Amino acid sequence: MGIWMHAKEAADRVREEVAAEAAALRAEGIVPKVAVLLVGGDPASAYYAESKRKIAARLGVEYELRALPRTATEEQAIAVVAAWSRDPAVHGIMVELPLPSHLSASKVSAAIDPLKDVDGVTPANKLAVVAGEPGLYPATPQSCIRLLHAYGHSPEGKHVALVGRGQTVGLPLFHMLQREQATVTVCHSRTADLRRHVAAADIVIAAVGRAGLLTKDMFRSGSVVVDAGINETPDGGIAGDVAPDAIETAAAVSPVPGGVGTLTTALLFANAMKAIRLQRQAAKGEKRE
Ligand code: NAP
């Protein structure tokens, strides 16, 4: 029987650091502010946007949510983001995905000032992740790695099976794991024998979006399993990509909810604080972090 890698403690620590930094900034007369664009009112996106508002309030971060109707044009969405990019009172910008299908997420994201890009979705920050350059890295891959470290499972020298190569989680995580000195096998929908790769790994990270894809019989007794998947269940709850009974075979498993997602939300606000530091350094013409 393994242990659950709950994220609450690590997330609490991140939130404490953010709240302290936000208070220090306010004392200097800087009110940290993040702005979020929601187009089309997708219920799950609206829910995430509102839950971030509550967290922002607790951390002393101002929060603006701009909702555009489903019929909004790409030009309208880009105009909102571009105005925030120019506004010195806005320090962090997020665009809730998915956007309605007639809008290009990459075109709208490209209008975000890279120094305000707390989701790490602009071309400049995507490149920074690949090249290991300073920048704002996406929060979910950061969360997976932090959770491993929090439980003493450094990826260094380990064989990691990364299941999923999506733009949001798997792809950036692949690059970040390289720099953690892991040996990474990337699995995807065309992988011929997923079971073999999962069974061979010391660490398995799931970022797919299919509830229960990884079952308890796929893991060996020493496996450490991080589940980044978020899947809606018929009863309105959420489930990960890993079947919960995997805890019976693996050494450690991160729960859903209460794992990667919990830490991700905290790290988004840590990214907002980093964004402010980067903006201040840029204003002074200093080298970036
Ligand atoms: P995505 O872009 O849809 O990527 C999914 C990946 O899974 C793709 O690489 C796909 O392979 C692979 N895949 C699909 N079916 C598979 C199968 N049967 N076996 C192996 N691989 C398979 O998704 P994403 O945006 O990266 O998100 C991944 C998951 O993370 C989702 O559940 C999402 O909700 C969740 N997520 C969580 C957080 C958080 O804070 N916890 C944040 C963002 C996203 P191909 O490349 O071959 O298509």
Boltz pocket constraint, residues with backbone or C-beta under 6 A from the ligand:
constraints:
  - pocket:
      binder: B
      contacts: [[A, 140], [A, 163], [A, 164], [A, 165], [A, 166], [A, 167], [A, 168], [A, 169], [A, 170], [A, 187], [A, 188], [A, 189], [A, 190], [A, 191], [A, 194], [A, 206], [A, 207], [A, 208], [A, 209], [A, 210], [A, 213], [A, 227], [A, 228], [A, 229], [A, 230], [A, 231], [A, 260], [A, 261], [A, 262], [A, 264], [A, 265]]
      max_distance: 6.0
